[in-house]
Amino acid sequence: MNGGVILLVIGILGIVFGVLILNSIGTIEVNGQVGFPPQALLPIILITLGSIVVFISFLGCCGAIRESVCMTMSYAVCLLVLLILQLTIVVLLFVNKEKFNMAMGEVIDKAWESREAREGGVFDAIQKSLKCCGRNGATDYVGQIFSNGLPDSCCDGSCLNPTNIYGGCHDKFVNFMAGSSETAKYAGIGLIVVELVGFIFACCLANNVRNYKRRNGY
């Protein structure tokens, strides 16, 4: 039961941490529609994972309290599946670090190359969220749709002062996601260890309960 309680606490902390990150990132508004920017992907995954962990932990606690072999084994199986999925994701993040960074860079590249995204306000919303300017920098706007100068989202204050102009969105987004993925990898390893311990304890508990009921049955 202790393993289930620890996992329950970790799951709740994961949800709270994800909500705090999501709140700090904020939302973007494009043509009257409000949504999350691309960098909100990881905290959303964290909230989802935390919710799954809370549900599984609740199942384990109920199984331990009721001394139910079925619920305890279901808890162990769910933990094992979750553990394998997390281990797969962590290994892929370690092995495909460069591919991950390239994929994140392509998100910005495609947004910039899309005329609809630039003229429709999508890229402007990304710039506001990331505090960046253009794909690689302010020079990307030379000869582009903003013939009257840089958009306000490119600058921290007046764009007439060069020191107020942000850097490019490509590198900023890649660095942000790379840093977030590094944190996710090591946090995932820690969670995997806790889940492995919880899985072993759940199997032992289910076996003890089964043996106890067999002995009482005779």
Long-range contacts (C-beta under 8 A, 24 or more apart in sequence): 1-60, 1-61, 1-64, 1-65, 1-205, 2-201, 3-60, 3-194, 3-197, 3-198, 3-201, 3-202, 4-57, 4-58, 4-60, 4-61, 4-64, 4-75, 4-198, 4-202, 5-57, 5-61, 6-194, 6-198, 7-53, 7-56, 7-57, 7-60, 7-79, 7-194, 7-195, 7-198, 8-53, 8-54, 8-57, 8-58, 8-61, 10-50, 10-53, 10-191, 10-194, 11-50, 11-51, 11-52, 11-53, 11-54, 11-56, 11-57, 12-50, 12-54, 13-50, 14-46, 14-47, 14-49, 14-50, 14-53, 15-46, 15-47, 15-50, 15-51, 15-54, 17-43, 17-46, 17-50, 18-43, 18-44, 18-45, 18-46, 18-47, 18-50, 19-43, 19-47, 21-46, 22-47, 25-129, 26-129, 28-125, 28-126, 28-128, 28-129, 29-125, 30-120, 30-121, 30-122, 30-125, 31-120, 31-121, 37-125, 37-126, 37-129, 37-130, 38-107, 38-108, 38-126, 38-173, 39-129, 39-130, 39-173, 39-176, 39-177, 39-180, 41-177, 42-177, 42-180, 42-181, 42-184, 45-184, 46-184, 49-86, 52-82, 53-82, 53-191, 56-82, 60-198, 60-202, 63-202, 63-205, 63-206, 64-205, 67-209, 67-212, 68-209, 69-206, 69-209, 69-210, 69-213, 72-202, 72-205, 72-206, 72-209, 73-202, 73-203, 73-206, 75-202, 76-199, 76-202, 76-203, 76-206, 79-195, 79-198, 79-199, 79-202, 80-199, 82-195, 83-192, 83-195, 83-196, 83-199, 86-188, 86-191, 86-192, 86-195, 87-192, 89-188, 90-185, 90-188, 90-189, 90-192, 93-181, 93-184, 93-185, 94-185, 97-178, 97-181, 100-177, 100-178, 100-181, 101-174, 101-177, 101-178, 104-173, 104-174, 104-177, 104-178, 105-170, 105-173, 105-174, 107-173, 108-135, 108-169, 108-170, 108-173, 108-174, 109-135, 109-170, 112-140, 112-169, 118-144, 118-145, 119-145, 123-169, 124-151, 124-153, 125-153, 126-169, 127-151, 127-153, 127-154, 127-166, 127-169, 128-153, 130-169, 130-172, 130-173, 130-176, 131-156, 131-166, 131-172, 132-166, 132-167, 132-168, 132-169, 132-172, 132-173, 133-165, 133-166, 133-167, 133-168, 133-169, 134-168, 134-169, 135-168, 135-169, 135-170, 136-168, 136-170, 136-171, 137-167, 137-168, 138-165, 138-166, 140-168
